[in-house]
Amino acid sequence: MDFENTDHLVAAAQKLRAEYLKGAQTTPISESKFVAPKPTLDTSRDLLLALVDEANEHNVPYDRPESEPLDLRWIGFRGNVDRNTPEPSISEELKFQSLGAETKSPLTLLYVYGGTFVLNTPASYRSRVGRLAKSTGAKVLMVRQRLAPQNPFPAALLDVFQAYLALIVPPPGSPHKAIPPSSIVVTGDSSGANLALGLLQILLRLKKRGATITFHGQQIEPAIPSGMALLSPVVELVNVVPSFVKNAHCDMFPVPPEKLPYLEKSFPTCHIWPTHPARANLYCEAGLLAHPLASPAACTDWTGSCPLWFGSGQEQISDAQRILAQAAHKQGVSVTLHEYEKMLHAFFWYFGQAPQSRKILKDWADAIMSFGRGEKPTSSACFFLCQGTSG
């Protein structure tokens, strides 16, 4: 596709919208919305910022986000109704009770959606998450992440961290009861997978320090979820791994990364970009791109991690994903790595009927359910050839 050709871009957008509507119209979904108040008597923000500061070796100045109310969405599969059945006119609490009554599994998923840290909302992922809820029998929580460039690293990471805590210690007015970490699987895609791994590192680091988290006045010991299952995880932001160039013919990102449109001098300016003071990256200060909470592949210690499952194409970020997987495996972590030949970043969303997409999404759901059962599979890595994949 020619990214400079407006007709190509419009056609691609129309195709994506048609695919989205097709999925949205075939998956009945229950949804319950809840806004958690800004936490009081809270140490989660300060603990996160202390971890950022600790690994900020060059004392790079960065925006220090405040805690904000959390916009939370519960999603579940809605059975025994026609796809066009309207949403019931009942309270959000009753919607949650109805959603819970239809949930077949005690498992809860925290889904962290992608969008290069600058795009998307829970509404953008309703149909995708609804299909996942149907496949796993679980209920799914999403949090509306703060987006860059207005809210750079680590604002979205703080939102995800506090959303995870909200599952374990429900904030005032929450429709759900406390959920034990052993019944939680964290999942997501692309930049959302980056945030999920950042969350895991926060929990591991706090646990090793013997820290106690205070959230809405209640004390919590840092607890690891039962597993993480991540699609096309963006685990490195500096783009220095060999695959960033080697796999460019299979993927979508410009080489070198300095060719990103928003970095070109001809790119139109507005009140949000460029930032003041100017920043070299939409999401993160340039001096923090290699920070272990921004680029999880830079983390050297995964000891004590939950089982990890990664599924991706033959992507520009593949080498970084392999570096992380190898490091975690060497430290005794159960790691499953699936890569698909010649498939681009997040291909499973763009080519939903391809056999590769059907397989990776089924394996993803199977991994989530196995983690919910407490299973820790033997580490493995598979590279699926185009000709060897069938639907």
ZABA-709482 format. One record per residue (C-alpha): x, y, z; residue in three letters; residue number from 1. Coordinates in Angstrom, 1 decimal, always signed. Last residue first. Example, Ala and Ser with C-alpha at 12.3 -4.5 7.8 and 13.67 -1.06 7.14 Angstrom:
+--------+--------+--------+-----+-----+
!   east !  north !     up ! res !   n !
+--------+--------+--------+-----+-----+
!  +13.7 !   -1.1 !   +7.1 ! ser !   2 !
!  +12.3 !   -4.5 !   +7.8 ! ala !   1 !
+--------+--------+--------+-----+-----+
% end
This chain:
+--------+--------+--------+-----+-----+
!   east !  north !     up ! res !   n !
+--------+--------+--------+-----+-----+
!   -7.5 !  -23.2 !   +8.9 ! gly ! 391 !
!   -4.2 !  -24.4 !   +7.6 ! ser ! 390 !
!   -0.7 !  -23.2 !   +8.3 ! thr ! 389 !
!   +2.2 !  -25.2 !   +6.9 ! gly ! 388 !
!   +2.5 !  -23.2 !   +3.7 ! gln ! 387 !
!   +2.9 !  -19.9 !   +5.5 ! cys ! 386 !
!   +5.5 !  -21.3 !   +7.9 ! leu ! 385 !
!   +4.9 !  -21.2 !  +11.6 ! phe ! 384 !
!   +7.9 !  -20.5 !  +13.8 ! phe ! 383 !
!   +7.4 !  -22.2 !  +17.2 ! cys ! 382 !
!   +9.1 !  -21.6 !  +20.6 ! ala ! 381 !
!   +8.6 !  -23.6 !  +23.7 ! ser ! 380 !
!   +8.7 !  -23.3 !  +27.5 ! ser ! 379 !
!   +7.1 !  -26.2 !  +29.3 ! thr ! 378 !
!   +3.5 !  -25.2 !  +30.2 ! pro ! 377 !
!   +2.6 !  -23.6 !  +33.6 ! lys ! 376 !
!   -1.0 !  -24.5 !  +34.3 ! glu ! 375 !
!   -2.9 !  -22.6 !  +37.0 ! gly ! 374 !
!   -6.3 !  -23.3 !  +35.5 ! arg ! 373 !
!   -6.6 !  -19.7 !  +34.5 ! gly ! 372 !
!   -3.3 !  -20.0 !  +32.8 ! phe ! 371 !
!   -4.7 !  -22.8 !  +30.7 ! ser ! 370 !
!   -7.7 !  -20.6 !  +29.8 ! met ! 369 !
!   -5.5 !  -17.8 !  +28.6 ! ile ! 368 !
!   -3.3 !  -20.1 !  +26.6 ! ala ! 367 !
!   -6.4 !  -21.6 !  +24.8 ! asp ! 366 !
!   -7.6 !  -18.1 !  +24.0 ! ala ! 365 !
!   -4.3 !  -17.2 !  +22.4 ! trp ! 364 !
!   -4.1 !  -20.6 !  +20.6 ! asp ! 363 !
!   -7.5 !  -19.8 !  +19.1 ! lys ! 362 !
!   -6.5 !  -16.3 !  +18.1 ! leu ! 361 !
!   -3.2 !  -17.5 !  +16.6 ! ile ! 360 !
!   -4.9 !  -20.3 !  +14.6 ! lys ! 359 !
!   -7.7 !  -18.1 !  +13.1 ! arg ! 358 !
!   -5.3 !  -15.4 !  +12.2 ! ser ! 357 !
!   -2.9 !  -17.8 !  +10.5 ! gln ! 356 !
!   -5.8 !  -19.4 !   +8.6 ! pro ! 355 !
!   -6.7 !  -15.9 !   +7.2 ! ala ! 354 !
!  -10.3 !  -14.9 !   +7.9 ! gln ! 353 !
!   -9.4 !  -12.1 !  +10.3 ! gly ! 352 !
!   -6.9 !  -10.4 !   +8.1 ! phe ! 351 !
!   -6.5 !   -7.0 !   +9.6 ! tyr ! 350 !
!   -7.0 !   -7.8 !  +13.3 ! trp ! 349 !
!   -4.9 !  -11.0 !  +13.2 ! phe ! 348 !
!   -2.1 !   -9.2 !  +11.3 ! phe ! 347 !
!   -1.3 !   -7.2 !  +14.4 ! ala ! 346 !
!   +2.2 !   -6.5 !  +13.1 ! his ! 345 !
!   +2.8 !   -8.2 !   +9.7 ! leu ! 344 !
!   +2.8 !  -11.8 !   +8.7 ! met ! 343 !
!   +5.6 !  -13.2 !   +6.5 ! lys ! 342 !
!   +6.1 !  -16.2 !   +8.7 ! glu ! 341 !
!   +4.1 !  -16.5 !  +11.8 ! tyr ! 340 !
!   +5.7 !  -16.4 !  +15.3 ! glu ! 339 !
!   +4.7 !  -18.3 !  +18.4 ! his ! 338 !
!   +6.6 !  -18.0 !  +21.7 ! leu ! 337 !
!   +5.6 !  -19.8 !  +24.9 ! thr ! 336 !
!   +7.5 !  -18.9 !  +28.1 ! val ! 335 !
!   +7.4 !  -20.6 !  +31.5 ! ser ! 334 !
!   +9.8 !  -18.6 !  +33.7 ! val ! 333 !
!  +12.8 !  -20.3 !  +35.1 ! gly ! 332 !
!  +15.3 !  -17.5 !  +34.8 ! gln ! 331 !
!  +16.7 !  -18.7 !  +31.5 ! lys ! 330 !
!  +13.1 !  -18.6 !  +30.1 ! his ! 329 !
!  +12.7 !  -15.0 !  +31.1 ! ala ! 328 !
!  +15.9 !  -13.9 !  +29.3 ! ala ! 327 !
!  +15.0 !  -16.0 !  +26.2 ! gln ! 326 !
!  +11.5 !  -14.5 !  +26.0 ! ala ! 325 !
!  +12.8 !  -10.9 !  +26.4 ! leu ! 324 !
!  +15.4 !  -11.4 !  +23.7 ! ile ! 323 !
!  +12.9 !  -13.1 !  +21.4 ! arg ! 322 !
!  +10.5 !  -10.2 !  +21.7 ! gln ! 321 !
!  +13.3 !   -7.8 !  +20.9 ! ala ! 320 !
!  +14.2 !   -9.9 !  +17.8 ! asp ! 319 !
!  +10.6 !   -9.9 !  +16.7 ! ser ! 318 !
!  +10.1 !   -6.1 !  +16.8 ! ile ! 317 !
!  +10.2 !   -5.7 !  +13.0 ! gln ! 316 !
!   +7.7 !   -8.4 !  +12.7 ! glu ! 315 !
!   +7.4 !  -11.9 !  +11.4 ! gln ! 314 !
!   +4.0 !  -12.2 !  +12.9 ! gly ! 313 !
!   +3.1 !  -12.4 !  +16.6 ! ser ! 312 !
!   +2.0 !  -14.5 !  +19.5 ! gly ! 311 !
!   +3.6 !  -14.4 !  +23.0 ! phe ! 310 !
!   +2.6 !  -16.5 !  +26.0 ! trp ! 309 !
!   +4.1 !  -15.8 !  +29.5 ! leu ! 308 !
!   +3.8 !  -17.8 !  +32.6 ! pro ! 307 !
!   +3.9 !  -15.7 !  +35.8 ! cys ! 306 !
!   +7.1 !  -14.0 !  +36.7 ! ser ! 305 !
!   +9.2 !  -14.9 !  +39.8 ! gly ! 304 !
!  +12.5 !  -14.1 !  +38.2 ! thr ! 303 !
!  +12.0 !  -11.8 !  +35.3 ! trp ! 302 !
!  +15.3 !   -9.8 !  +35.8 ! asp ! 301 !
!  +17.2 !   -8.3 !  +32.9 ! thr ! 300 !
!  +14.7 !   -5.7 !  +31.7 ! cys ! 299 !
!  +15.7 !   -4.0 !  +28.5 ! ala ! 298 !
!  +13.1 !   -6.0 !  +26.5 ! ala ! 297 !
!  +10.5 !   -4.3 !  +28.7 ! pro ! 296 !
!  +11.0 !   -1.0 !  +26.8 ! ser ! 295 !
!   +9.1 !   +1.7 !  +28.7 ! ala ! 294 !
!   +9.4 !   +0.2 !  +32.2 ! leu ! 293 !
!  +13.0 !   -0.9 !  +31.4 ! pro ! 292 !
!  +13.9 !   +2.6 !  +30.3 ! his ! 291 !
!  +15.3 !   +2.4 !  +26.7 ! ala ! 290 !
!  +13.0 !   +5.1 !  +25.4 ! leu ! 289 !
!  +13.7 !   +7.3 !  +28.5 ! leu ! 288 !
!  +16.2 !   +9.7 !  +27.0 ! gly ! 287 !
!  +13.9 !  +10.2 !  +24.0 ! ala ! 286 !
!  +11.1 !  +11.4 !  +26.3 ! glu ! 285 !
!   +8.2 !   +9.1 !  +25.6 ! cys ! 284 !
!   +4.9 !   +8.7 !  +23.8 ! tyr ! 283 !
!   +5.0 !  +11.0 !  +20.8 ! leu ! 282 !
!   +8.8 !  +10.8 !  +20.5 ! asn ! 281 !
!  +11.4 !  +13.5 !  +19.9 ! ala ! 280 !
!   +9.8 !  +15.9 !  +22.4 ! arg ! 279 !
!   +9.7 !  +19.7 !  +22.1 ! ala ! 278 !
!   +9.2 !  +21.8 !  +25.3 ! pro ! 277 !
!   +6.4 !  +22.4 !  +24.5 ! his ! 276 !
!   +5.0 !  +19.5 !  +22.5 ! thr ! 275 !
!   +5.1 !  +19.5 !  +18.8 ! pro ! 274 !
!   +2.3 !  +18.6 !  +18.6 ! trp ! 273 !
!   -0.6 !  +19.3 !  +21.0 ! ile ! 272 !
!   -1.4 !  +22.9 !  +19.9 ! his ! 271 !
!   -1.0 !  +22.1 !  +16.2 ! cys ! 270 !
!   +1.7 !  +21.6 !  +13.7 ! thr ! 269 !
!   +1.4 !  +20.2 !  +10.2 ! pro ! 268 !
!   +4.2 !  +17.8 !   +9.2 ! phe ! 267 !
!   +6.6 !  +19.4 !   +6.7 ! ser ! 266 !
!   +9.6 !  +19.2 !   +9.1 ! lys ! 265 !
!   +9.1 !  +15.4 !   +9.3 ! glu ! 264 !
!   +9.0 !  +13.9 !  +12.8 ! leu ! 263 !
!   +5.2 !  +13.4 !  +12.6 ! tyr ! 262 !
!   +5.6 !  +11.4 !   +9.4 ! pro ! 261 !
!   +7.8 !   +8.8 !  +10.9 ! leu ! 260 !
!  +11.0 !   +8.8 !   +8.8 ! lys ! 259 !
!  +13.2 !   +9.0 !  +12.0 ! glu ! 258 !
!  +12.2 !   +5.3 !  +12.4 ! pro ! 257 !
!  +14.7 !   +4.4 !   +9.7 ! pro ! 256 !
!  +13.0 !   +2.5 !   +8.2 ! val ! 255 !
!   +9.2 !   +3.1 !   +8.3 ! pro ! 254 !
!   +6.9 !   +0.7 !  +10.1 ! phe ! 253 !
!   +4.5 !   -1.7 !   +8.3 ! met ! 252 !
!   +5.9 !   -5.2 !   +8.4 ! asp ! 251 !
!   +7.0 !   -8.0 !   +6.1 ! cys ! 250 !
!   +9.6 !   -6.1 !   +4.0 ! his ! 249 !
!  +10.8 !   -4.4 !   +7.3 ! ala ! 248 !
!  +11.8 !   -7.7 !   +8.7 ! asn ! 247 !
!  +15.6 !   -7.2 !   +8.4 ! lys ! 246 !
!  +15.4 !   -3.5 !   +9.3 ! val ! 245 !
!  +13.6 !   -3.8 !  +12.7 ! phe ! 244 !
!  +14.8 !   -7.4 !  +12.8 ! ser ! 243 !
!  +18.3 !   -6.2 !  +13.7 ! pro ! 242 !
!  +17.2 !   -4.7 !  +17.0 ! val ! 241 !
!  +17.7 !   -0.9 !  +17.4 ! val ! 240 !
!  +14.1 !   +0.2 !  +17.4 ! asn ! 239 !
!  +14.4 !   +2.4 !  +20.5 ! val ! 238 !
!  +10.9 !   +1.4 !  +21.7 ! leu ! 237 !
!  +11.3 !   -2.2 !  +22.7 ! glu ! 236 !
!   +8.6 !   -4.7 !  +23.8 ! val ! 235 !
!   +5.9 !   -4.0 !  +21.3 ! val ! 234 !
!   +3.9 !   -7.2 !  +21.9 ! pro ! 233 !
!   +2.3 !   -8.6 !  +18.8 ! ser ! 232 !
!   -0.4 !  -10.5 !  +20.8 ! leu ! 231 !
!   +0.1 !  -11.1 !  +24.6 ! leu ! 230 !
!   -1.0 !  -13.8 !  +27.0 ! ala ! 229 !
!   +0.0 !  -13.0 !  +30.6 ! met ! 228 !
!   -0.5 !  -15.5 !  +33.5 ! gly ! 227 !
!   -1.8 !  -16.2 !  +36.9 ! ser ! 226 !
!   -1.5 !  -12.6 !  +38.0 ! pro ! 225 !
!   +1.4 !  -11.5 !  +40.3 ! ile ! 224 !
!   +0.7 !  -10.1 !  +43.7 ! ala ! 223 !
!   +2.2 !   -7.0 !  +45.3 ! pro ! 222 !
!   +1.0 !   -7.0 !  +48.9 ! glu ! 221 !
!   -2.1 !   -4.8 !  +49.3 ! ile ! 220 !
!   -3.0 !   -2.3 !  +52.0 ! gln ! 219 !
!   -6.4 !   -0.6 !  +51.8 ! gln ! 218 !
!   -6.9 !   +3.2 !  +52.0 ! gly ! 217 !
!   -8.0 !   +3.5 !  +48.5 ! his ! 216 !
!   -4.8 !   +1.8 !  +47.4 ! phe ! 215 !
!   -1.9 !   +1.3 !  +49.7 ! thr ! 214 !
!   +0.8 !   -0.9 !  +48.3 ! ile ! 213 !
!   +3.2 !   -2.8 !  +50.5 ! thr ! 212 !
!   +6.8 !   -3.2 !  +49.4 ! ala ! 211 !
!   +8.9 !   -6.3 !  +50.1 ! gly ! 210 !
!  +11.6 !   -5.0 !  +47.7 ! arg ! 209 !
!  +11.3 !   -8.2 !  +45.6 ! lys ! 208 !
!   +7.5 !   -7.7 !  +45.5 ! lys ! 207 !
!   +7.8 !   -4.1 !  +44.3 ! leu ! 206 !
!  +10.1 !   -5.1 !  +41.5 ! arg ! 205 !
!   +7.9 !   -8.0 !  +40.4 ! leu ! 204 !
!   +4.7 !   -5.9 !  +40.5 ! leu ! 203 !
!   +6.2 !   -3.0 !  +38.5 ! ile ! 202 !
!   +7.8 !   -5.5 !  +36.0 ! gln ! 201 !
!   +4.4 !   -7.1 !  +35.4 ! leu ! 200 !
!   +2.7 !   -3.7 !  +34.9 ! leu ! 199 !
!   +5.4 !   -2.8 !  +32.3 ! gly ! 198 !
!   +4.7 !   -6.2 !  +30.6 ! leu ! 197 !
!   +1.0 !   -5.2 !  +30.4 ! ala ! 196 !
!   +2.0 !   -1.7 !  +29.2 ! leu ! 195 !
!   +4.0 !   -3.2 !  +26.3 ! asn ! 194 !
!   +1.1 !   -5.6 !  +25.6 ! ala ! 193 !
!   -1.1 !   -2.5 !  +25.2 ! gly ! 192 !
!   +1.4 !   -1.1 !  +22.7 ! ser ! 191 !
!   +0.7 !   -4.2 !  +20.5 ! ser ! 190 !
!   -1.9 !   -6.4 !  +22.0 ! asp ! 189 !
!   -3.5 !   -7.3 !  +25.3 ! gly ! 188 !
!   -3.8 !   -9.9 !  +28.1 ! thr ! 187 !
!   -3.6 !  -10.0 !  +31.9 ! val ! 186 !
!   -5.0 !  -13.2 !  +33.4 ! val ! 185 !
!   -6.7 !  -12.9 !  +36.8 ! ile ! 184 !
!   -8.0 !  -15.8 !  +39.0 ! ser ! 183 !
!   -4.8 !  -16.3 !  +40.9 ! ser ! 182 !
!   -4.7 !  -12.5 !  +41.4 ! pro ! 181 !
!   -7.8 !  -12.9 !  +43.7 ! pro ! 180 !
!  -10.8 !  -10.9 !  +42.7 ! ile ! 179 !
!  -12.4 !   -8.5 !  +45.2 ! ala ! 178 !
!  -16.1 !   -8.0 !  +44.5 ! lys ! 177 !
!  -17.5 !   -6.3 !  +41.5 ! his ! 176 !
!  -19.9 !   -3.4 !  +41.0 ! pro ! 175 !
!  -17.4 !   -0.8 !  +42.4 ! ser ! 174 !
!  -18.9 !   +2.0 !  +44.5 ! gly ! 173 !
!  -15.7 !   +2.6 !  +46.5 ! pro ! 172 !
!  -12.7 !   +1.1 !  +44.8 ! pro ! 171 !
!  -12.4 !   -2.7 !  +44.4 ! pro ! 170 !
!   -9.2 !   -4.1 !  +46.0 ! val ! 169 !
!   -7.9 !   -6.9 !  +43.7 ! ile ! 168 !
!   -9.6 !   -5.8 !  +40.5 ! leu ! 167 !
!   -8.9 !   -2.1 !  +41.3 ! ala ! 166 !
!   -5.2 !   -3.0 !  +41.7 ! leu ! 165 !
!   -5.1 !   -4.1 !  +38.1 ! tyr ! 164 !
!   -6.8 !   -0.8 !  +37.1 ! ala ! 163 !
!   -4.3 !   +1.1 !  +39.2 ! gln ! 162 !
!   -1.4 !   -0.4 !  +37.3 ! phe ! 161 !
!   -3.1 !   +0.1 !  +33.9 ! val ! 160 !
!   -3.7 !   +3.8 !  +34.7 ! asp ! 159 !
!   -0.2 !   +4.3 !  +35.9 ! leu ! 158 !
!   +1.2 !   +2.7 !  +32.8 ! leu ! 157 !
!   -0.9 !   +5.1 !  +30.7 ! ala ! 156 !
!   +0.7 !   +8.1 !  +32.5 ! ala ! 155 !
!   +4.3 !   +6.8 !  +32.4 ! pro ! 154 !
!   +5.0 !   +7.9 !  +29.7 ! phe ! 153 !
!   +3.3 !  +10.7 !  +27.8 ! pro ! 152 !
!   -0.1 !  +12.2 !  +28.4 ! asn ! 151 !
!   -0.9 !  +14.9 !  +25.8 ! gln ! 150 !
!   +1.1 !  +13.1 !  +23.2 ! pro ! 149 !
!   +0.0 !  +10.6 !  +24.2 ! ala ! 148 !
!   -3.1 !   +8.9 !  +25.5 ! leu ! 147 !
!   -4.5 !   +8.3 !  +28.9 ! arg ! 146 !
!   -5.8 !   +4.7 !  +29.0 ! gln ! 145 !
!   -9.5 !   +3.9 !  +29.2 ! arg ! 144 !
!   -9.5 !   +0.8 !  +31.4 ! val ! 143 !
!  -10.7 !   -2.6 !  +30.1 ! met ! 142 !
!  -12.1 !   -5.5 !  +32.2 ! leu ! 141 !
!  -13.1 !   -8.8 !  +30.7 ! val ! 140 !
!  -15.5 !  -11.5 !  +31.9 ! lys ! 139 !
!  -14.5 !  -15.1 !  +31.1 ! ala ! 138 !
!  -16.0 !  -17.9 !  +29.0 ! gly ! 137 !
!  -12.8 !  -18.1 !  +27.1 ! thr ! 136 !
!  -13.9 !  -18.0 !  +23.5 ! ser ! 135 !
!  -17.0 !  -15.8 !  +24.2 ! lys ! 134 !
!  -15.0 !  -13.3 !  +26.3 ! ala ! 133 !
!  -12.4 !  -13.2 !  +23.4 ! leu ! 132 !
!  -15.2 !  -12.5 !  +20.9 ! arg ! 131 !
!  -16.4 !   -9.7 !  +23.2 ! gly ! 130 !
!  -12.9 !   -8.3 !  +23.5 ! val ! 129 !
!  -12.7 !   -8.0 !  +19.7 ! arg ! 128 !
!  -16.2 !   -6.5 !  +19.5 ! ser ! 127 !
!  -15.6 !   -4.0 !  +22.3 ! arg ! 126 !
!  -12.1 !   -2.9 !  +21.2 ! tyr ! 125 !
!  -12.7 !   +0.5 !  +19.8 ! ser ! 124 !
!  -15.2 !   +1.2 !  +22.6 ! ala ! 123 !
!  -12.4 !   +0.7 !  +25.2 ! pro ! 122 !
!  -10.6 !   +3.6 !  +23.6 ! thr ! 121 !
!   -8.2 !   +3.9 !  +20.7 ! asn ! 120 !
!   -5.1 !   +5.8 !  +19.6 ! leu ! 119 !
!   -1.9 !   +7.5 !  +20.9 ! val ! 118 !
!   +0.0 !   +4.7 !  +22.8 ! phe ! 117 !
!   +0.7 !   +3.0 !  +19.5 ! thr ! 116 !
!   -2.9 !   +1.8 !  +19.5 ! gly ! 115 !
!   -3.1 !   -1.3 !  +21.6 ! gly ! 114 !
!   -5.6 !   -2.5 !  +24.2 ! tyr ! 113 !
!   -4.9 !   -3.7 !  +27.7 ! val ! 112 !
!   -7.4 !   -6.4 !  +28.6 ! tyr ! 111 !
!   -7.6 !   -7.5 !  +32.2 ! leu ! 110 !
!   -9.2 !  -10.9 !  +32.1 ! leu ! 109 !
!  -11.2 !  -12.5 !  +34.9 ! thr ! 108 !
!  -11.5 !  -16.3 !  +35.3 ! leu ! 107 !
!  -14.4 !  -17.8 !  +37.3 ! pro ! 106 !
!  -15.6 !  -19.2 !  +34.0 ! ser ! 105 !
!  -19.1 !  -19.5 !  +32.5 ! lys ! 104 !
!  -20.0 !  -15.8 !  +32.6 ! thr ! 103 !
!  -23.7 !  -15.3 !  +31.9 ! glu ! 102 !
!  -24.6 !  -14.4 !  +35.5 ! ala ! 101 !
!  -21.6 !  -12.0 !  +35.6 ! gly ! 100 !
!  -23.0 !  -10.0 !  +32.7 ! leu !  99 !
!  -26.4 !   -9.8 !  +34.3 ! ser !  98 !
!  -24.9 !   -8.6 !  +37.5 ! gln !  97 !
!  -22.8 !   -6.1 !  +35.6 ! phe !  96 !
!  -25.9 !   -4.8 !  +33.8 ! lys !  95 !
!  -27.7 !   -4.6 !  +37.1 ! leu !  94 !
!  -24.9 !   -2.4 !  +38.4 ! glu !  93 !
!  -24.9 !   -0.3 !  +35.2 ! glu !  92 !
!  -28.6 !   +0.4 !  +35.8 ! ser !  91 !
!  -31.2 !   -1.0 !  +33.4 ! ile !  90 !
!  -32.5 !   -0.1 !  +29.9 ! ser !  89 !
!  -31.3 !   -3.3 !  +28.2 ! pro !  88 !
!  -28.9 !   -2.9 !  +25.3 ! glu !  87 !
!  -30.7 !   -3.6 !  +22.0 ! pro !  86 !
!  -31.0 !   -7.0 !  +20.4 ! thr !  85 !
!  -29.5 !   -6.8 !  +16.9 ! asn !  84 !
!  -27.3 !   -9.9 !  +17.3 ! arg !  83 !
!  -30.2 !  -11.9 !  +18.5 ! asp !  82 !
!  -30.1 !  -13.1 !  +22.1 ! val !  81 !
!  -29.3 !  -16.4 !  +23.8 ! asn !  80 !
!  -25.9 !  -15.4 !  +24.9 ! gly !  79 !
!  -24.2 !  -12.1 !  +25.8 ! arg !  78 !
!  -20.5 !  -12.4 !  +25.9 ! phe !  77 !
!  -18.9 !  -10.2 !  +28.5 ! gly !  76 !
!  -17.3 !   -6.8 !  +28.8 ! ile !  75 !
!  -16.7 !   -4.7 !  +31.9 ! trp !  74 !
!  -15.6 !   -1.1 !  +31.2 ! arg !  73 !
!  -13.6 !   +1.1 !  +33.5 ! leu !  72 !
!  -13.0 !   +4.9 !  +33.3 ! asp !  71 !
!  -10.5 !   +5.4 !  +36.1 ! leu !  70 !
!  -10.5 !   +8.6 !  +38.1 ! pro !  69 !
!   -7.1 !  +10.3 !  +37.9 ! glu !  68 !
!   -3.7 !   +9.8 !  +39.6 ! ser !  67 !
!   -1.2 !  +12.5 !  +38.8 ! glu !  66 !
!   +1.4 !  +12.1 !  +36.0 ! pro !  65 !
!   +5.0 !  +13.1 !  +36.5 ! arg !  64 !
!   +6.1 !  +14.5 !  +33.1 ! asp !  63 !
!   +9.7 !  +13.8 !  +32.4 ! tyr !  62 !
!  +13.2 !  +15.2 !  +33.1 ! pro !  61 !
!  +16.0 !  +12.7 !  +32.2 ! val !  60 !
!  +18.0 !  +12.0 !  +35.4 ! asn !  59 !
!  +20.6 !  +10.1 !  +33.4 ! his !  58 !
!  +20.2 !   +6.8 !  +35.1 ! glu !  57 !
!  +16.4 !   +6.9 !  +35.1 ! asn !  56 !
!  +16.1 !   +3.3 !  +36.5 ! ala !  55 !
!  +15.4 !   +4.5 !  +40.1 ! glu !  54 !
!  +13.3 !   +7.4 !  +38.9 ! asp !  53 !
!  +10.8 !   +5.1 !  +37.1 ! val !  52 !
!  +10.6 !   +2.8 !  +40.1 ! leu !  51 !
!  +10.0 !   +5.8 !  +42.4 ! ala !  50 !
!   +7.3 !   +7.1 !  +40.0 ! leu !  49 !
!   +5.5 !   +3.7 !  +40.4 ! leu !  48 !
!   +5.7 !   +3.7 !  +44.2 ! leu !  47 !
!   +4.5 !   +7.3 !  +44.3 ! asp !  46 !
!   +1.5 !   +6.5 !  +42.1 ! arg !  45 !
!   +0.6 !   +3.4 !  +44.0 ! ser !  44 !
!   +0.8 !   +5.0 !  +47.5 ! thr !  43 !
!   -2.8 !   +5.9 !  +48.0 ! asp !  42 !
!   -4.9 !   +7.3 !  +50.9 ! leu !  41 !
!   -7.2 !   +8.6 !  +48.2 ! thr !  40 !
!   -7.7 !   +7.0 !  +44.8 ! pro !  39 !
!   -9.4 !   +9.1 !  +42.1 ! lys !  38 !
!  -12.9 !   +7.7 !  +41.9 ! pro !  37 !
!  -13.6 !   +4.5 !  +39.9 ! ala !  36 !
!  -15.8 !   +5.2 !  +36.9 ! val !  35 !
!  -18.0 !   +2.2 !  +35.9 ! phe !  34 !
!  -19.5 !   +1.0 !  +32.7 ! lys !  33 !
!  -21.2 !   -2.4 !  +32.2 ! ser !  32 !
!  -21.2 !   -4.1 !  +28.8 ! glu !  31 !
!  -22.9 !   -7.3 !  +27.5 ! ser !  30 !
!  -22.0 !   -8.2 !  +24.0 ! ile !  29 !
!  -23.7 !  -10.1 !  +21.1 ! pro !  28 !
!  -21.0 !  -10.9 !  +18.6 ! thr !  27 !
!  -22.1 !  -11.0 !  +14.9 ! thr !  26 !
!  -22.8 !   -7.3 !  +14.3 ! gln !  25 !
!  -19.6 !   -6.1 !  +15.9 ! ala !  24 !
!  -17.5 !   -8.5 !  +13.8 ! gly !  23 !
!  -19.0 !   -7.4 !  +10.5 ! lys !  22 !
!  -18.9 !   -3.8 !  +11.7 ! leu !  21 !
!  -15.2 !   -4.1 !  +12.3 ! tyr !  20 !
!  -14.5 !   -5.7 !   +9.0 ! glu !  19 !
!  -16.4 !   -3.0 !   +7.2 ! ala !  18 !
!  -14.4 !   -0.4 !   +9.2 ! arg !  17 !
!  -11.1 !   -1.9 !   +8.2 ! leu !  16 !
!  -12.1 !   -2.0 !   +4.6 ! lys !  15 !
!  -13.2 !   +1.6 !   +4.6 ! gln !  14 !
!   -9.9 !   +2.7 !   +6.3 ! ala !  13 !
!   -7.9 !   +0.7 !   +3.7 ! ala !  12 !
!   -9.8 !   +2.3 !   +0.8 ! ala !  11 !
!   -9.3 !   +5.8 !   +2.3 ! val !  10 !
!   -5.6 !   +5.2 !   +2.7 ! leu !   9 !
!   -5.2 !   +3.9 !   -0.8 ! his !   8 !
!   -7.1 !   +6.9 !   -2.2 ! asp !   7 !
!   -4.9 !   +9.3 !   -0.2 ! thr !   6 !
!   -1.7 !   +7.9 !   -1.7 ! asn !   5 !
!   +1.3 !   +8.7 !   +0.4 ! glu !   4 !
!   +0.9 !   +5.5 !   +2.4 ! phe !   3 !
!   +1.2 !   +3.5 !   -0.8 ! asp !   2 !
!   +0.0 !   +0.0 !   +0.0 ! met !   1 !
+--------+--------+--------+-----+-----+
% end
